[in-house]
Amino acid sequence: MHWRERVYCGELTRSQEGREALLMGWVDAIRDHGNLLFIHLRDIKGIVQVVFDPRVSLDSYQRSAALKEEYIVLVKGKVALREKGTENPNIPTGDIEVFAEEMEILSLSKSLPFQISEKAMVFGENIKASPEKVDEDLRLQYRYLDLRRPSMQELLVKRYQIMRCIRDYLGQLNFLEVETPFLTKSTPEGARDYLVPSRIHQGKFYSLPQSPQLFKQLLMMSGMDRYFQIVRCFRDEDLRPNRQPEFTQLDLEASFIDEEFIYEVVEELAARTFALGGIHLRKPFPRMTYEEAMERYGSDRPDLRFGMAFEDVTDIVKDTRYGVFRRITSAGGAVKGFSIRGKADQLSKNVLQNEYAMKIAPSFGARGMTWMKVTGSKLESNIVQFFSESELDRLKERFQAADGDVLILIADLSREMVNKVLSSLRLHLADRLGMMPADCFSPLWVTDFPLFELKDGNLGSQHHPFTMPDRIDFDPSDQKDLITLKSRAYDLVINGEELGGGSIRIHDMGIQRKIFRALELTDEEIEAKFGFFLRALEYGAPPHGGLALGLDRVVAMVLKVPSIRDVIAFPKNRSAYCPLTQAPSLVEESQLKELGLLQPSPRPGMAKARKPAKTEGMPSPAAERITLDRVRHVAKLARLRMTEEEALSYQKDLNDILAYVETLSELDTENVEPMSHVLEMKNVWREDKPRKSDKKESILSNAPVRDGDYYKVPRIIEG
């Protein structure tokens, strides 16, 4: 194969007319005109039309009759300009074609489970079936076919370009790329860890990293100054549409810096990467405190592409004659709302009252919803009669309401609930009214997050326990004061999507000890979870901070695709399952034995140990009782076909049953009184006699051996 002479299909141009080209690729589409055969030949760079003409090469023309879609071929021929009127604007090479002089089939293909071709061969021709309409699990099952599509390949090419842009920029700033371990210690980071059992250290586990948090801080203590890594991370999280159990993030950390350094570096980095998708981000990015974000938008990741910020009107309506507002405000509740500019004609009274007030708002947790329209400079609603002219004027002034606007108001004893409901209504209405411009990108820094949060009465770190507080003069035993502490943490948000976040870290051991005391961690817990890290901190750490960006989300946003799965080569589906490899899957018993995950049954004469609590998904203590060979033997006798995965599943189920039966022997029933019944016991067997059937003989006609009135069948279970 003369691969050195190869030319990529998409790189052919008019300037190469008359030259010979050697092409290799996939047959994308075929069109047979009887005396001529045309194909689209596709490779990673693009598509070009190849013509098989018997006048040019009879051998190649005859051999082309065997071609089918997705055959891999080698074609050698001359580049020619297409005749005027036959050009194809669907492809960049649409004004040229290659006349085949030689053709060799390098590989065959079965019939496809779905269409791959995305380019029409003739101008005005329609592709019959769009690959995007194919079931996603089917696409993921045949991901290697899905990735042959030019649009999918283009996404992965642009992903690589974004990664290269990141590396080039950070290299200019003296950041050093350092790899950190995948097999590490389990540390609390907010989500469940994926655990990896150790064969050498049986009974102990590694953890796959949720992030390289502690290692990148250790690199700062090592004097590396500026570090970054494009790294795979793993989180066993509850499923959401835009989450993956394994994902890629840009991790960076720098010494002797403050927040302003992070803001400047990340803003320029974001501007450069988004520019690769034709998106301009204006710098500097605006900033908003966490408290303002929650009060004005009800979210710590507000979408700023449209207005509708919240206004608090509790002071205006506290003395109103409208009973609902008066009761709530007098009990210390809040009344807040937002204005929808110029959309009164799209929101009828019926929609506002019967849909939003009666159904949609309650589905978000509200007890009700109040609305008002501005018509002819006056507020209209089914409740305006309960408000004074002064109150109505002040409402208009507070919302800066103009003719055609709609006011949405929520009242509740819980201010948090008011913000939550308004946030959901704001997004719902903006989506319904088409107020989210697709080509608008609004970046934002959210800052000053609370350092601690209360969950079920227990204090916990909102970010992680190594985040620097905004002040250090706090009493770790004063919970009221601790709740008021802010952190030097920050999140980057674009269009309501959190793309990443970070913080300035604690570099002083005294402050770190106070944080641990505030979290009520014992010395044993601290040593078990963070001992190795704290020992490093005792040798001195520079002031440092960093950030991590979710690169799958960044790339998906830059390339304007709806799901991060589209920009990941081999993603899991929405159930964290891989249809391609069928992972996760059961494993051989021998592998579990080797890892020490199977406990043998006690030998006769040994004292019975107390059984540990059953862990969901773990093999039972009796897992050795029924082997795979026994399952396969019974299946063979029963004439059952069984896959390896089914056999493993049956083995586990049977052993779980035996393990449960074994636990019943531990029940103390000697001193238990017999149960008594209020109602008289009665036999529940059927008392009617079975009827004779004329079909009995025909049903049993295939029985192997008959002995009088009995039929013999093979024994499949030995006593």
C-alpha distance (Angstrom), angle and dihedral (degrees) to the residues before:
residue distance angle dihedral
M1 . . .
H2 3.79 . .
W3 3.80 94.9 .
R4 3.82 92.8 158.2
E5 3.81 88.9 68.2
R6 3.80 94.0 50.4
V7 3.82 118.9 127.5
Y8 3.82 121.6 -163.0
C9 3.80 114.9 -117.1
G10 3.78 95.2 -129.0
E11 3.80 93.6 49.8
L12 3.81 96.3 63.0
T13 3.82 114.1 111.1
R14 3.81 140.4 -179.5
S15 3.79 89.1 -98.0
Q16 3.81 89.6 69.8
E17 3.81 93.8 61.5
G18 3.79 110.6 143.9
R19 3.78 94.1 15.0
E20 3.75 124.4 119.7
A21 3.82 117.3 -112.7
L22 3.80 131.6 -168.2
L23 3.82 110.4 -149.8
M24 3.79 131.5 -175.7
G25 3.77 125.6 -174.9
W26 3.79 150.2 92.3
V27 3.79 127.7 -47.7
D28 3.80 101.4 -114.8
A29 3.81 99.3 179.5
I30 3.82 139.5 -10.2
R31 3.79 132.6 -145.5
D32 3.82 119.5 -177.5
H33 3.81 117.1 -159.9
G34 3.79 95.0 178.6
N35 3.79 97.7 -115.5
L36 3.84 93.2 37.3
L37 3.78 132.4 36.8
F38 3.81 122.3 -155.3
I39 3.77 128.1 -166.7
H40 3.77 135.3 179.7
L41 3.80 107.4 -129.9
R42 3.82 113.8 -155.6
D43 3.79 134.9 -164.5
I44 3.80 136.0 154.8
K45 3.83 92.0 -75.8
G46 3.78 99.3 49.8
I47 3.82 147.1 -80.5
V48 3.80 134.0 -60.5
Q49 3.78 131.6 -178.9
V50 3.82 116.6 -113.7
V51 3.82 120.3 -162.0
F52 3.80 122.7 -152.7
D53 3.82 105.9 -158.0
P54 3.82 120.8 173.9
R55 3.81 88.7 -146.7
V56 3.83 89.3 61.0
S57 3.82 98.3 39.5
L58 3.78 122.3 -8.4
D59 3.82 91.4 -170.7
S60 3.81 94.1 54.6
Y61 3.81 91.2 44.1
Q62 3.81 92.3 53.0
R63 3.79 92.9 45.6
S64 3.83 91.0 49.4
A65 3.81 89.4 68.1
A66 3.81 87.6 76.9
L67 3.80 94.1 56.5
K68 3.79 121.3 116.8
E69 3.78 133.3 176.3
E70 3.82 114.3 -69.8
Y71 3.80 94.9 16.5
I72 3.80 108.3 142.3
V73 3.80 111.9 -128.6
L74 3.78 144.1 175.1
V75 3.78 114.6 -137.1
K76 3.79 128.3 -174.3
G77 3.77 119.9 -171.9
K78 3.80 149.2 116.2
V79 3.78 126.3 -73.8
A80 3.81 115.1 -122.1
L81 3.78 136.7 177.0
R82 3.77 114.8 -110.1
E83 3.76 118.9 -114.6
K84 3.78 114.0 -97.0
G85 3.79 111.2 -87.2
T86 3.81 94.3 25.6
E87 3.81 96.7 79.9
N88 3.82 117.5 124.9
P89 3.83 114.6 -140.5
N90 3.83 89.1 -173.0
I91 3.82 90.4 83.0
P92 3.84 132.5 40.4
T93 3.82 90.2 -124.8
G94 3.80 91.6 50.7
D95 3.80 95.2 122.3
I96 3.82 95.3 58.2
E97 3.80 138.6 50.9
V98 3.81 137.8 -174.4
F99 3.82 121.7 -123.8
A100 3.81 106.6 -144.6
E101 3.81 116.7 -126.7
E102 3.81 95.2 166.1
M103 3.80 130.9 21.5
E104 3.79 131.3 -178.8
I105 3.80 126.7 -179.2
L106 3.81 106.5 -134.9
S107 3.80 98.6 179.0
L108 3.81 139.8 2.9
S109 3.79 129.6 -134.6
K110 3.79 134.6 -149.6
S111 3.80 120.5 -128.1
L112 3.78 109.4 -69.3
P113 3.82 123.9 -109.5
F114 3.82 88.4 -142.1
Q115 3.78 137.9 3.1
I116 3.80 117.8 -82.1
S117 3.80 102.8 179.6
E118 3.80 113.7 99.6
K119 3.82 101.3 172.8
A120 3.80 125.9 80.1
M121 3.81 113.8 -132.0
V122 3.79 93.4 -145.4
F123 3.79 128.5 42.4
G124 3.81 109.1 -99.9
E125 3.80 93.7 19.4
N126 3.81 115.9 132.0
I127 3.78 125.2 -135.9
K128 3.80 103.4 -122.6
A129 3.81 98.9 -141.0
S130 3.77 127.0 20.9
P131 3.84 112.1 -136.0
E132 3.82 89.1 -141.7
K133 3.81 88.3 67.4
V134 3.81 91.7 58.4
D135 3.81 114.8 105.0
E136 3.80 107.5 -88.9
D137 3.81 94.5 -132.5
L138 3.82 89.4 55.0
R139 3.81 90.1 50.8
L140 3.80 90.3 49.4
Q141 3.80 91.9 46.8
Y142 3.82 88.5 57.2
R143 3.79 95.1 31.4
Y144 3.82 92.1 147.9
L145 3.82 87.3 61.8
D146 3.79 93.6 42.6
L147 3.81 89.4 53.8
R148 3.81 91.0 56.4
R149 3.80 88.3 72.1
P150 3.83 110.3 104.0
S151 3.81 92.3 -131.8
M152 3.81 91.7 55.2
Q153 3.80 92.7 45.5
E154 3.79 89.8 50.2
L155 3.82 90.3 55.7
L156 3.80 92.0 53.4
V157 3.82 91.7 45.4
K158 3.81 90.4 52.5
R159 3.80 90.5 45.7
Y160 3.80 87.9 57.3
Q161 3.82 90.6 48.6
I162 3.81 89.9 52.9
M163 3.81 91.0 50.3
R164 3.81 90.7 48.9
C165 3.82 90.6 49.2
I166 3.83 90.0 52.9
R167 3.80 93.0 49.4
D168 3.81 93.0 46.8
Y169 3.82 93.7 49.5
L170 3.80 96.6 45.5
G171 3.80 90.1 45.6
Q172 3.80 88.5 57.9
L173 3.82 88.6 56.3
N174 3.83 92.5 52.2
F175 3.80 95.4 -105.8
L176 3.80 111.9 154.8
E177 3.81 120.7 -144.8
V178 3.81 109.7 -132.0
E179 3.80 127.0 175.2
T180 3.80 118.9 -133.1
P181 3.85 127.7 -159.7
F182 3.78 125.5 -79.9
L183 3.81 93.8 -163.1
T184 3.78 104.2 62.2
K185 3.80 145.3 131.4
S186 3.78 121.7 -62.5
T187 3.82 109.9 -110.8
P188 3.82 128.4 173.6
E189 3.82 109.6 -97.6
G190 3.78 104.4 151.8
A191 3.82 101.2 -88.4
R192 3.81 134.4 63.7
D193 3.78 117.5 -85.0
Y194 3.78 125.8 -126.6
L195 3.79 104.5 -123.7
V196 3.81 126.2 -147.1
P197 3.83 116.8 -160.0
S198 3.80 117.1 -134.3
R199 3.81 118.8 -130.2
I200 3.81 93.4 -164.4
H201 3.83 95.5 44.2
Q202 3.79 97.7 39.3
G203 3.77 116.8 -156.9
K204 3.81 91.2 25.1
F205 3.77 129.3 98.3
Y206 3.76 141.4 -150.7
S207 3.79 119.3 -145.2
L208 3.79 126.9 -137.2
P209 3.83 107.0 -127.1
Q210 3.80 121.0 -101.0
S211 3.80 83.6 -162.4
P212 3.82 135.8 -21.7
Q213 3.84 89.0 -108.7
L214 3.80 100.9 137.4
F215 3.79 95.0 35.8
K216 3.79 93.9 53.7
Q217 3.81 89.5 50.6
L218 3.80 88.8 49.3
L219 3.81 88.0 53.7
M220 3.80 88.5 56.3
M221 3.82 88.7 51.7
S222 3.80 86.2 49.9
G223 3.79 90.1 60.7
M224 3.82 96.1 -112.1
D225 3.85 88.1 137.4
R226 3.82 99.0 -162.4
Y227 3.80 123.9 28.0
F228 3.78 135.8 173.4
Q229 3.77 136.5 171.6
I230 3.79 136.5 -178.4
V231 3.77 94.7 -142.4
R232 3.77 142.5 174.5
C233 3.81 114.5 -122.7
F234 3.80 131.7 -172.5
R235 3.79 130.5 -147.0
D236 3.77 127.4 171.4
E237 3.80 92.1 -146.5
D238 3.78 133.6 159.6
L239 3.77 107.9 -89.7
R240 3.81 124.0 -94.8
P241 3.81 129.3 167.3
N242 3.82 94.5 -103.4
R243 3.79 99.7 39.5
Q244 3.78 131.2 96.4
P245 3.82 127.6 -170.2
E246 3.82 87.3 -128.4
F247 3.78 120.3 34.3
T248 3.80 142.1 161.9
Q249 3.78 124.4 -113.6
L250 3.77 137.2 177.5
D251 3.77 106.0 -124.0
L252 3.79 120.5 -168.2
E253 3.80 136.8 168.7
A254 3.81 132.8 177.1
S255 3.81 136.3 -172.3
F256 3.81 130.5 -132.5
I257 3.82 93.2 20.0
D258 3.80 139.8 111.3
E259 3.81 135.6 -148.7
E260 3.81 93.3 -74.8
F261 3.80 91.1 63.0
I262 3.83 90.9 53.5
Y263 3.81 91.9 47.0
E264 3.81 93.4 51.4
V265 3.82 95.6 44.9
V266 3.81 95.8 45.6
E267 3.81 95.0 43.4
E268 3.80 91.8 54.5
L269 3.80 90.4 43.5
A270 3.82 91.2 51.3
A271 3.80 91.9 46.3
R272 3.82 91.6 53.0
T273 3.80 95.8 46.3
F274 3.82 94.7 45.2
A275 3.81 89.3 48.8
L276 3.82 87.4 64.3
G277 3.81 86.3 66.0
G278 3.79 92.7 46.8
I279 3.82 92.6 -102.7
H280 3.80 122.0 135.1
L281 3.81 116.6 -151.0
R282 3.78 114.2 -164.7
K283 3.82 115.2 -135.0
P284 2.94 140.9 -108.3
F285 3.78 96.9 42.6
P286 3.82 115.7 -133.6
R287 3.81 118.2 -108.4
M288 3.77 131.0 -140.8
T289 3.77 131.0 179.8
Y290 3.78 119.9 -120.2
E291 3.81 90.0 -116.1
E292 3.81 92.7 53.7
A293 3.81 91.8 46.1
M294 3.80 91.7 53.3
E295 3.80 94.6 44.0
R296 3.81 96.3 43.7
Y297 3.81 101.5 34.5
G298 3.81 106.7 11.9
S299 3.80 91.1 -125.3
D300 3.80 138.4 84.1
R301 3.82 87.7 -138.2
P302 3.81 104.3 46.7
D303 3.79 121.7 -173.8
L304 3.81 106.1 -129.4
R305 3.81 98.0 -175.9
F306 3.79 88.5 102.5
G307 3.80 135.7 25.1
M308 3.80 125.4 -119.8
A309 3.80 96.3 123.9
F310 3.81 114.1 173.8
E311 3.78 124.2 -100.5
D312 3.80 123.7 -160.6
V313 3.82 110.2 -132.4
T314 3.81 98.4 169.0
D315 3.80 91.1 115.1
I316 3.82 91.9 52.4
V317 3.82 98.4 50.0
K318 3.82 101.5 34.1
D319 3.82 92.6 102.2
T320 3.80 98.3 34.0
R321 3.80 122.9 129.1
Y322 3.82 88.8 -124.5
G323 3.82 99.4 109.2
V324 3.82 98.8 -151.5
F325 3.81 93.5 55.6
R326 3.78 93.4 42.0
R327 3.82 94.1 51.8
I328 3.78 93.5 47.9
T329 3.81 96.6 45.5
S330 3.81 92.9 45.8
A331 3.83 88.7 54.4
G332 3.81 91.9 52.8
G333 3.81 97.5 -96.5
A334 3.79 128.8 136.5
V335 3.81 137.5 -117.1
K336 3.79 116.9 -157.6
G337 3.77 137.5 156.9
F338 3.79 148.9 158.4
S339 3.79 137.9 -126.0
I340 3.81 125.0 -121.7
R341 3.80 106.4 -150.0
G342 3.81 117.8 -130.5
K343 3.82 97.6 -20.0
A344 3.81 100.4 112.9
D345 3.81 92.2 110.9
Q346 3.83 90.6 55.8
L347 3.81 94.6 49.6
S348 3.78 111.6 60.0
K349 3.78 122.6 -163.9
N350 3.80 88.1 -108.8
V351 3.83 92.1 54.8
L352 3.79 93.2 45.6
Q353 3.80 95.8 46.3
N354 3.80 105.7 31.3
E355 3.80 99.4 32.7
Y356 3.78 107.7 29.2
A357 3.81 103.4 25.1
M358 3.81 96.0 38.6
K359 3.82 103.1 33.4
I360 3.80 119.8 5.7
A361 3.82 100.0 44.5
P362 3.85 92.7 47.1
S363 3.82 89.0 49.9
F364 3.83 87.0 60.5
G365 3.81 91.7 52.1
A366 3.81 102.2 -90.8
R367 3.78 123.3 135.6
G368 3.78 88.4 -144.6
M369 3.79 145.2 -32.9
T370 3.78 133.6 -123.7
W371 3.80 123.6 -152.3
M372 3.79 136.7 -175.2
K373 3.80 132.4 -174.6
V374 3.80 126.7 -149.8
T375 3.79 108.5 -132.8
G376 3.78 122.1 166.5
S377 3.82 89.8 -9.7
K378 3.83 90.6 -57.3
L379 3.79 130.9 105.0
E380 3.81 115.5 -117.0
S381 3.79 127.5 -166.6
N382 3.78 142.1 125.3
I383 3.84 88.6 -96.7
V384 3.82 105.0 39.9
Q385 3.81 89.8 105.6
F386 3.81 88.3 72.1
F387 3.82 92.7 60.0
S388 3.79 127.1 76.7
E389 3.79 120.8 -124.3
S390 3.78 88.5 -110.6
E391 3.83 92.1 53.9
L392 3.81 92.0 47.9
D393 3.81 91.6 49.1
R394 3.80 91.2 49.6
L395 3.82 90.6 49.7
K396 3.81 90.3 52.8
E397 3.79 90.3 47.8
R398 3.82 94.3 47.1
F399 3.82 91.7 52.0
Q400 3.82 93.8 35.2
A401 3.79 84.0 -130.1
A402 3.80 120.3 -172.2
D403 3.78 134.4 -174.5
G404 3.84 110.9 -60.8
D405 3.81 95.2 25.4
V406 3.80 124.7 126.3
L407 3.82 123.8 -146.8
I408 3.80 120.2 -149.8
L409 3.83 116.7 -163.7
I410 3.83 131.4 -173.1
A411 3.80 126.1 -172.7
D412 3.79 127.2 -169.4
L413 3.78 141.4 147.9
S414 3.82 87.5 -118.9
R415 3.79 114.2 68.9
E416 3.79 88.0 -163.4
M417 3.81 90.5 57.1
V418 3.82 91.4 49.1
N419 3.81 90.6 54.3
K420 3.80 92.6 44.8
V421 3.81 94.4 51.5
L422 3.80 94.1 43.8
S423 3.80 90.2 50.0
S424 3.80 91.3 54.4
L425 3.82 92.7 44.5
R426 3.81 91.3 47.9
L427 3.81 92.4 55.3
H428 3.81 93.7 40.7
L429 3.81 93.6 52.0
A430 3.81 94.2 42.4
D431 3.80 89.8 53.1
R432 3.80 93.3 45.6
L433 3.80 92.9 48.5
G434 3.81 95.0 44.4
M435 3.80 94.0 -116.3
M436 3.83 95.7 141.3
P437 3.82 105.7 88.2
A438 3.80 109.8 -147.5
D439 3.81 95.8 -146.2
C440 3.82 96.6 46.4
F441 3.81 119.9 97.8
S442 3.81 120.1 -169.6
P443 3.82 114.5 -174.4
L444 3.79 121.2 -163.9
W445 3.80 139.0 177.9
V446 3.81 112.9 -138.3
T447 3.81 108.9 -159.2
D448 3.81 143.9 175.2
F449 3.79 98.5 43.0
P450 3.81 117.5 -176.5
L451 3.80 110.3 -89.4
F452 3.80 93.4 -142.5
E453 3.78 136.3 27.6
L454 3.79 131.9 -162.3
K455 3.80 118.0 -125.9
D456 3.79 118.1 177.3
G457 3.79 88.9 -20.7
N458 3.81 93.3 -53.4
L459 3.79 123.7 115.7
G460 3.81 117.1 -126.6
S461 3.79 138.4 168.6
Q462 3.78 112.1 -96.5
H463 3.82 91.7 -152.2
H464 3.82 110.0 10.2
P465 3.83 133.2 -54.8
F466 3.83 93.1 -101.4
T467 3.82 94.7 66.1
M468 3.80 114.7 115.8
P469 3.84 115.0 -118.4
D470 3.79 120.1 -131.4
R471 3.83 89.2 -116.1
I472 3.79 133.4 21.0
D473 3.82 101.0 -156.4
F474 3.81 93.6 92.0
D475 3.78 129.8 127.5
P476 3.84 109.3 -126.5
S477 3.80 90.4 -151.3
D478 3.83 95.5 53.0
Q479 3.82 104.6 87.6
K480 3.81 93.2 -178.0
D481 3.78 90.8 56.7
L482 3.80 92.9 42.9
I483 3.80 91.8 57.0
T484 3.82 89.5 57.8
L485 3.81 93.4 55.4
K486 3.80 116.4 111.9
S487 3.79 123.4 -152.2
R488 3.75 129.7 -133.1
A489 3.79 88.6 -120.8
Y490 3.79 129.6 129.4
D491 3.80 138.4 -171.8
L492 3.79 129.0 -156.4
V493 3.81 110.0 -136.7
I494 3.81 127.1 -176.9
N495 3.82 122.5 -179.2
G496 3.78 92.5 -16.0
E497 3.81 93.2 -52.0
E498 3.79 120.5 116.7
L499 3.80 104.3 -135.2
G500 3.79 96.1 178.2
G501 3.74 148.3 -42.2
G502 3.75 146.1 -159.3
S503 3.77 145.0 163.1
I504 3.77 148.1 -141.1
R505 3.81 105.4 -88.2
I506 3.79 132.3 -132.2
H507 3.82 109.3 -102.3
D508 3.82 98.5 169.7
M509 3.81 118.4 84.9
G510 3.80 92.6 -149.7
I511 3.82 92.3 58.0
Q512 3.80 90.5 44.6
R513 3.81 91.4 54.3
K514 3.81 90.4 51.2
I515 3.82 90.8 52.5
F516 3.81 90.8 51.6
R517 3.81 90.4 48.6
A518 3.81 89.6 51.0
L519 3.81 89.1 52.8
E520 3.84 89.0 49.7
L521 3.79 93.1 -125.7
T522 3.79 115.7 165.5
D523 3.79 121.6 -131.2
E524 3.80 88.5 -108.8
E525 3.82 92.5 53.2
I526 3.80 91.8 46.9
E527 3.79 92.0 50.3
A528 3.81 93.6 45.5
K529 3.81 94.6 49.0
F530 3.79 105.3 31.0
G531 3.81 108.4 8.3
F532 3.81 96.5 120.1
F533 3.81 91.5 48.1
L534 3.80 95.8 47.6
R535 3.78 92.1 50.2
A536 3.80 87.8 58.2
L537 3.81 90.6 47.9
E538 3.81 89.6 55.8
Y539 3.80 89.0 64.4
G540 3.79 91.7 59.1
A541 3.81 134.5 -87.1
P542 3.80 129.9 -149.4
P543 3.82 120.1 -124.9
H544 3.78 102.8 -86.9
G545 3.77 144.9 160.9
G546 3.74 141.8 174.3
L547 3.75 150.5 170.4
A548 3.79 142.3 -133.7
L549 3.81 124.9 -143.7
G550 3.80 122.1 -160.0
L551 3.79 98.6 -125.3
D552 3.81 95.6 -167.8
R553 3.81 88.7 58.9
V554 3.80 92.4 43.0
V555 3.81 93.1 50.9
A556 3.82 92.4 45.3
M557 3.81 90.4 52.3
V558 3.82 94.5 44.9
L559 3.81 91.2 49.8
K560 3.83 92.6 41.3
V561 3.80 97.8 -126.8
P562 3.82 121.6 147.7
S563 3.81 98.8 -129.7
I564 3.80 136.5 39.4
R565 3.82 86.9 -137.2
D566 3.81 88.1 73.6
V567 3.82 92.1 62.1
I568 3.83 96.8 43.8
A569 3.80 116.1 84.8
F570 3.81 97.1 -141.8
P571 3.82 109.9 11.4
K572 3.77 130.7 173.3
N573 3.79 117.8 -115.9
R574 3.81 126.1 -112.1
S575 3.80 89.5 -78.0
A576 3.83 92.7 55.6
Y577 3.82 87.5 -109.2
C578 3.82 127.1 130.2
P579 3.84 109.7 -137.0
L580 3.83 89.3 -170.9
T581 3.82 99.1 57.7
Q582 3.83 95.8 16.6
A583 3.79 90.7 -126.1
P584 2.96 133.5 -165.2
S585 3.79 93.1 50.5
L586 3.77 140.4 155.8
V587 3.81 118.7 -86.9
E588 3.78 134.4 -146.2
E589 3.79 118.4 -80.4
S590 3.80 88.9 -124.3
Q591 3.82 90.3 62.2
L592 3.80 91.6 52.0
K593 3.80 90.2 48.5
E594 3.78 91.7 51.4
L595 3.79 90.3 53.2
G596 3.80 92.5 48.7
L597 3.80 92.8 -115.7
L598 3.81 94.7 127.0
Q599 3.78 118.7 74.0
P600 3.83 115.0 -152.2
S601 3.80 119.5 -127.9
P602 3.84 114.3 -101.7
R603 3.82 114.7 -93.3
P604 3.82 118.7 -118.8
G605 3.79 111.6 -81.5
M606 3.80 94.3 25.4
A607 3.78 119.4 120.3
K608 3.76 111.5 -104.8
A609 3.82 110.0 -113.6
R610 3.74 121.2 -142.3
K611 3.79 108.0 -94.1
P612 3.78 117.2 -118.0
A613 3.78 118.6 -121.6
K614 3.81 111.7 -80.4
T615 3.78 112.2 -104.1
E616 3.79 115.5 -148.6
G617 3.77 111.8 -109.8
M618 3.84 94.5 12.6
P619 3.81 121.0 116.9
S620 3.79 115.5 -97.5
P621 3.83 121.2 -111.6
A622 3.80 88.0 -109.6
A623 3.80 93.3 54.6
E624 3.83 92.4 119.8
R625 3.78 94.6 58.8
I626 3.79 96.4 80.7
T627 3.78 114.3 37.2
L628 3.77 128.1 -162.5
D629 3.80 89.2 -109.0
R630 3.82 90.4 59.2
V631 3.82 91.2 48.8
R632 3.82 90.7 50.1
H633 3.84 91.1 46.4
V634 3.81 93.1 53.7
A635 3.81 90.8 44.9
K636 3.80 89.9 52.7
L637 3.81 92.8 50.0
A638 3.80 90.3 48.0
R639 3.82 90.2 49.9
L640 3.83 91.0 -119.5
R641 3.76 124.9 152.5
M642 3.78 109.6 -141.2
T643 3.80 132.3 179.4
E644 3.79 120.4 -137.0
E645 3.80 90.8 -108.2
E646 3.83 91.6 51.5
A647 3.80 90.4 49.3
L648 3.80 91.2 52.3
S649 3.80 90.3 48.0
Y650 3.84 93.0 50.3
Q651 3.80 90.2 46.8
K652 3.81 91.4 53.7
D653 3.85 93.3 46.0
L654 3.80 93.3 49.3
N655 3.79 93.2 47.5
D656 3.81 91.0 47.8
I657 3.81 88.6 54.3
L658 3.81 91.4 50.0
A659 3.78 91.2 47.3
Y660 3.80 90.4 52.2
V661 3.82 91.7 48.7
E662 3.80 88.4 51.2
T663 3.81 91.2 56.4
L664 3.82 90.0 55.7
S665 3.80 89.3 67.2
E666 3.80 88.8 65.6
L667 3.81 92.6 61.3
D668 3.81 113.2 109.2
T669 3.80 104.8 -133.9
E670 3.83 99.1 155.5
N671 3.79 95.8 93.2
V672 3.79 97.1 36.2
E673 3.78 114.9 113.3
P674 3.82 116.7 -129.0
M675 3.78 113.6 -97.4
S676 3.79 116.8 -106.8
H677 3.78 125.6 -148.2
V678 3.78 126.2 -141.1
L679 3.77 91.1 -151.8
E680 3.76 124.3 56.1
M681 3.82 114.1 -94.7
K682 3.77 113.9 -113.4
N683 3.76 133.2 -174.7
V684 3.79 109.5 -109.1
W685 3.79 97.2 -163.1
R686 3.77 115.0 121.3
E687 3.77 111.9 -94.7
D688 3.80 97.9 -163.6
K689 3.78 117.6 95.8
P690 3.79 120.2 -117.5
R691 3.77 114.8 -107.0
K692 3.76 121.4 -120.7
S693 3.78 114.1 -105.1
D694 3.74 126.8 -148.8
K695 3.79 88.7 -152.0
K696 3.83 95.4 61.3
E697 3.77 94.5 96.3
S698 3.81 94.1 46.7
I699 3.80 92.3 48.3
L700 3.81 92.0 54.1
S701 3.78 96.8 36.6
N702 3.80 91.4 106.4
A703 3.82 95.2 52.9
P704 3.82 108.2 125.6
V705 3.83 101.4 -132.6
R706 3.80 131.1 18.2
D707 3.80 122.6 -159.1
G708 3.77 110.0 -177.6
D709 3.79 107.8 -63.6
Y710 3.81 92.8 -13.5
Y711 3.77 132.9 82.8
K712 3.79 122.1 -144.8
V713 3.80 121.2 -140.2
P714 3.85 129.4 -178.1
R715 3.79 116.3 -82.9
I716 3.78 106.4 -118.9
I717 3.81 99.7 171.9
E718 3.75 118.9 55.6
G719 3.78 117.8 -143.8
